[in-house]
Amino acid sequence: MKSVVTNALVFQAGWLCCVLAGANHLPWLGTATALLIVYRHIATATLPRMELLLILSAGVIGAAWDSLLVYAGWLTYPSGILIEGTAPHWIVAMWLLFATTLNVSLRFLKRRLLLAAILGAICGPGAYFAGYKLGGVQIIDFAVAMTALALGWSVFMPLLMKLSERLDGINPAPSRTLLTGLDARV
């Protein structure tokens, strides 16, 4: 079983690297760091393909959500934007990185969806605010953006926890290891 503390600390270090790299116009450094952490996480998973599917699902959700926030004009980023009006690549990488916590350090939220929603509504905007203070993101209309972030994250956290319950490649239910094609090493 992976260490909860190590998982949380590695995520925080990766998050900080992504934000500081984005803020200092070195976005690929943050993306590369996040992807190395994600690779290591998947390589040590019990069911790596299942864990990869969870991580990619979170990445798609995050890319769509953050791109919507950019498109709406509520957030802008100083670097790493590949397509105008979308989220930068390092933010998408950060969503992938965040997904590595779902079956490890955030595992306790799987059967506590109301708590997941409350923590999402608080911690989601809190992370963006910290990124704002570090120069990784500009918040255009603070009240509107923070409200949207709180509402979005209050939905995403329970959704991601339900996904992580079905796609647990770290501590799968015994029946999951019997599923064909999902128990092979990546």
C-alpha positions as a Markdown table, in Angstrom:
| # | Residue | x | y | z |
|---|---|---|---|---|
| 1 | Met | 0.0 | 0.0 | 0.0 |
| 2 | Lys | 1.3 | 3.4 | -0.9 |
| 3 | Ser | 2.1 | 5.9 | 1.9 |
| 4 | Val | -0.6 | 8.5 | 2.4 |
| 5 | Val | 1.9 | 11.0 | 3.7 |
| 6 | Thr | 4.4 | 10.5 | 0.9 |
| 7 | Asn | 1.6 | 10.7 | -1.7 |
| 8 | Ala | 0.3 | 14.0 | -0.3 |
| 9 | Leu | 3.8 | 15.5 | 0.0 |
| 10 | Val | 4.8 | 14.4 | -3.6 |
| 11 | Phe | 1.6 | 15.9 | -4.9 |
| 12 | Gln | 2.2 | 19.2 | -3.1 |
| 13 | Ala | 5.8 | 19.4 | -4.4 |
| 14 | Gly | 4.6 | 18.7 | -7.9 |
| 15 | Trp | 1.8 | 21.3 | -7.6 |
| 16 | Leu | 4.2 | 23.9 | -6.4 |
| 17 | Cys | 6.6 | 23.1 | -9.3 |
| 18 | Cys | 3.8 | 23.4 | -11.8 |
| 19 | Val | 2.6 | 26.8 | -10.4 |
| 20 | Leu | 6.1 | 28.3 | -10.1 |
| 21 | Ala | 7.2 | 27.0 | -13.5 |
| 22 | Gly | 4.0 | 28.5 | -15.1 |
| 23 | Ala | 4.5 | 31.8 | -13.2 |
| 24 | Asn | 8.1 | 32.0 | -14.3 |
| 25 | His | 7.5 | 31.2 | -18.0 |
| 26 | Leu | 9.0 | 27.7 | -17.7 |
| 27 | Pro | 5.7 | 25.8 | -18.1 |
| 28 | Trp | 7.3 | 22.7 | -19.6 |
| 29 | Leu | 9.3 | 22.2 | -16.4 |
| 30 | Gly | 6.1 | 22.0 | -14.4 |
| 31 | Thr | 4.5 | 19.7 | -16.9 |
| 32 | Ala | 7.6 | 17.4 | -17.1 |
| 33 | Thr | 7.7 | 17.2 | -13.3 |
| 34 | Ala | 4.0 | 16.3 | -13.0 |
| 35 | Leu | 4.3 | 13.7 | -15.7 |
| 36 | Leu | 7.3 | 12.1 | -14.0 |
| 37 | Ile | 5.3 | 11.8 | -10.8 |
| 38 | Val | 2.3 | 10.4 | -12.6 |
| 39 | Tyr | 4.5 | 7.9 | -14.4 |
| 40 | Arg | 6.0 | 6.7 | -11.1 |
| 41 | His | 2.6 | 6.5 | -9.6 |
| 42 | Ile | 1.2 | 4.4 | -12.4 |
| 43 | Ala | 4.4 | 2.2 | -12.6 |
| 44 | Thr | 3.9 | 1.2 | -8.9 |
| 45 | Ala | 0.1 | 0.7 | -9.1 |
| 46 | Thr | -1.4 | -2.8 | -8.5 |
| 47 | Leu | -3.6 | -2.3 | -11.6 |
| 48 | Pro | -1.7 | 0.3 | -13.7 |
| 49 | Arg | -4.2 | 0.4 | -16.6 |
| 50 | Met | -7.1 | 1.0 | -14.3 |
| 51 | Glu | -5.2 | 3.8 | -12.5 |
| 52 | Leu | -4.2 | 5.3 | -15.8 |
| 53 | Leu | -7.8 | 5.4 | -16.9 |
| 54 | Leu | -8.7 | 7.3 | -13.7 |
| 55 | Ile | -5.9 | 9.7 | -14.2 |
| 56 | Leu | -6.8 | 10.4 | -17.9 |
| 57 | Ser | -10.4 | 10.8 | -17.0 |
| 58 | Ala | -9.5 | 13.5 | -14.4 |
| 59 | Gly | -7.3 | 15.1 | -17.0 |
| 60 | Val | -10.1 | 15.4 | -19.5 |
| 61 | Ile | -12.4 | 16.8 | -16.8 |
| 62 | Gly | -9.8 | 19.3 | -15.7 |
| 63 | Ala | -8.9 | 20.4 | -19.3 |
| 64 | Ala | -12.5 | 21.0 | -20.1 |
| 65 | Trp | -13.2 | 22.8 | -16.8 |
| 66 | Asp | -10.2 | 25.1 | -16.8 |
| 67 | Ser | -10.6 | 25.8 | -20.5 |
| 68 | Leu | -14.2 | 26.9 | -19.7 |
| 69 | Leu | -12.9 | 29.2 | -17.0 |
| 70 | Val | -10.4 | 30.7 | -19.4 |
| 71 | Tyr | -12.9 | 31.0 | -22.3 |
| 72 | Ala | -15.4 | 32.7 | -19.9 |
| 73 | Gly | -12.6 | 35.3 | -19.2 |
| 74 | Trp | -12.5 | 34.6 | -15.4 |
| 75 | Leu | -8.9 | 33.3 | -15.4 |
| 76 | Thr | -5.8 | 33.9 | -17.5 |
| 77 | Tyr | -2.5 | 32.2 | -17.3 |
| 78 | Pro | 1.0 | 33.7 | -18.0 |
| 79 | Ser | 2.4 | 30.8 | -19.9 |
| 80 | Gly | 1.9 | 27.3 | -21.3 |
| 81 | Ile | -1.1 | 28.0 | -23.5 |
| 82 | Leu | -1.0 | 25.9 | -26.6 |
| 83 | Ile | -4.4 | 26.9 | -28.0 |
| 84 | Glu | -5.8 | 30.3 | -27.4 |
| 85 | Gly | -8.8 | 30.3 | -25.1 |
| 86 | Thr | -7.9 | 27.0 | -23.4 |
| 87 | Ala | -6.1 | 26.0 | -20.2 |
| 88 | Pro | -2.3 | 25.8 | -20.3 |
| 89 | His | -0.7 | 22.3 | -20.6 |
| 90 | Trp | 0.8 | 22.6 | -17.1 |
| 91 | Ile | -2.7 | 23.0 | -15.6 |
| 92 | Val | -3.9 | 19.9 | -17.4 |
| 93 | Ala | -0.7 | 18.1 | -16.1 |
| 94 | Met | -1.7 | 19.3 | -12.6 |
| 95 | Trp | -5.1 | 17.6 | -12.9 |
| 96 | Leu | -3.3 | 14.4 | -13.8 |
| 97 | Leu | -1.1 | 14.9 | -10.8 |
| 98 | Phe | -4.1 | 15.6 | -8.6 |
| 99 | Ala | -5.6 | 12.3 | -9.7 |
| 100 | Thr | -2.7 | 10.4 | -8.2 |
| 101 | Thr | -4.0 | 11.4 | -4.8 |
| 102 | Leu | -7.6 | 10.0 | -5.3 |
| 103 | Asn | -6.8 | 6.4 | -4.4 |
| 104 | Val | -4.1 | 7.2 | -1.9 |
| 105 | Ser | -4.1 | 10.3 | 0.3 |
| 106 | Leu | -7.7 | 11.2 | -0.5 |
| 107 | Arg | -9.0 | 7.7 | -0.3 |
| 108 | Phe | -10.9 | 8.5 | 3.0 |
| 109 | Leu | -13.4 | 10.6 | 0.9 |
| 110 | Lys | -14.7 | 7.7 | -1.2 |
| 111 | Arg | -17.6 | 7.0 | 1.0 |
| 112 | Arg | -18.0 | 10.5 | 2.3 |
| 113 | Leu | -19.3 | 12.4 | -0.8 |
| 114 | Leu | -20.8 | 15.3 | 1.2 |
| 115 | Leu | -17.5 | 15.9 | 2.8 |
| 116 | Ala | -15.8 | 15.6 | -0.6 |
| 117 | Ala | -18.2 | 18.3 | -1.9 |
| 118 | Ile | -17.5 | 20.6 | 1.0 |
| 119 | Leu | -13.8 | 20.1 | 0.9 |
| 120 | Gly | -13.9 | 20.6 | -2.9 |
| 121 | Ala | -15.8 | 23.9 | -2.5 |
| 122 | Ile | -13.2 | 25.1 | 0.0 |
| 123 | Cys | -9.9 | 23.7 | -1.2 |
| 124 | Gly | -10.5 | 23.9 | -4.9 |
| 125 | Pro | -10.8 | 27.7 | -4.9 |
| 126 | Gly | -8.1 | 27.8 | -2.2 |
| 127 | Ala | -5.6 | 26.2 | -4.6 |
| 128 | Tyr | -6.4 | 28.7 | -7.3 |
| 129 | Phe | -6.0 | 31.5 | -4.8 |
| 130 | Ala | -2.6 | 30.2 | -3.8 |
| 131 | Gly | -1.7 | 29.9 | -7.5 |
| 132 | Tyr | -2.8 | 33.5 | -7.9 |
| 133 | Lys | -0.6 | 34.7 | -5.0 |
| 134 | Leu | 2.4 | 32.8 | -6.6 |
| 135 | Gly | 1.8 | 34.4 | -10.0 |
| 136 | Gly | 0.6 | 31.2 | -11.8 |
| 137 | Val | -2.9 | 32.5 | -12.6 |
| 138 | Gln | -4.6 | 35.8 | -12.9 |
| 139 | Ile | -8.1 | 36.0 | -11.5 |
| 140 | Ile | -10.0 | 38.5 | -13.6 |
| 141 | Asp | -13.3 | 38.9 | -11.7 |
| 142 | Phe | -12.5 | 37.6 | -8.2 |
| 143 | Ala | -16.0 | 37.1 | -6.8 |
| 144 | Val | -17.4 | 35.4 | -9.9 |
| 145 | Ala | -14.3 | 33.2 | -10.5 |
| 146 | Met | -14.2 | 32.0 | -6.8 |
| 147 | Thr | -17.9 | 31.3 | -6.9 |
| 148 | Ala | -17.6 | 29.3 | -10.1 |
| 149 | Leu | -14.6 | 27.5 | -8.7 |
| 150 | Ala | -16.4 | 26.6 | -5.5 |
| 151 | Leu | -19.4 | 25.4 | -7.4 |
| 152 | Gly | -17.4 | 23.4 | -9.9 |
| 153 | Trp | -15.2 | 21.8 | -7.3 |
| 154 | Ser | -18.2 | 20.9 | -5.1 |
| 155 | Val | -19.3 | 18.8 | -8.0 |
| 156 | Phe | -15.9 | 17.5 | -9.2 |
| 157 | Met | -14.7 | 16.1 | -5.9 |
| 158 | Pro | -17.6 | 13.7 | -5.4 |
| 159 | Leu | -17.5 | 12.8 | -9.1 |
| 160 | Leu | -13.8 | 12.1 | -8.9 |
| 161 | Met | -14.2 | 10.1 | -5.7 |
| 162 | Lys | -16.9 | 7.9 | -7.4 |
| 163 | Leu | -14.6 | 7.4 | -10.4 |
| 164 | Ser | -11.7 | 6.5 | -8.1 |
| 165 | Glu | -13.9 | 4.0 | -6.4 |
| 166 | Arg | -14.6 | 2.2 | -9.7 |
| 167 | Leu | -11.1 | 2.7 | -11.1 |
| 168 | Asp | -9.0 | 1.9 | -8.1 |
| 169 | Gly | -5.7 | 0.6 | -9.4 |
| 170 | Ile | -3.9 | 1.0 | -6.1 |
| 171 | Asn | -6.1 | -1.0 | -3.7 |
| 172 | Pro | -8.6 | -2.7 | -5.9 |
| 173 | Ala | -11.4 | -4.9 | -4.6 |
| 174 | Pro | -10.5 | -8.5 | -5.0 |
| 175 | Ser | -13.1 | -9.0 | -7.9 |
| 176 | Arg | -11.4 | -6.2 | -9.8 |
| 177 | Thr | -8.1 | -8.1 | -10.2 |
| 178 | Leu | -10.0 | -10.8 | -12.1 |
| 179 | Leu | -11.3 | -8.4 | -14.8 |
| 180 | Thr | -9.7 | -9.3 | -18.0 |
| 181 | Gly | -7.4 | -6.7 | -19.6 |
| 182 | Leu | -7.3 | -4.5 | -16.5 |
| 183 | Asp | -4.8 | -6.5 | -14.4 |
| 184 | Ala | -2.0 | -6.5 | -16.9 |
| 185 | Arg | 1.0 | -4.4 | -16.2 |
| 186 | Val | 1.5 | -1.2 | -18.4 |
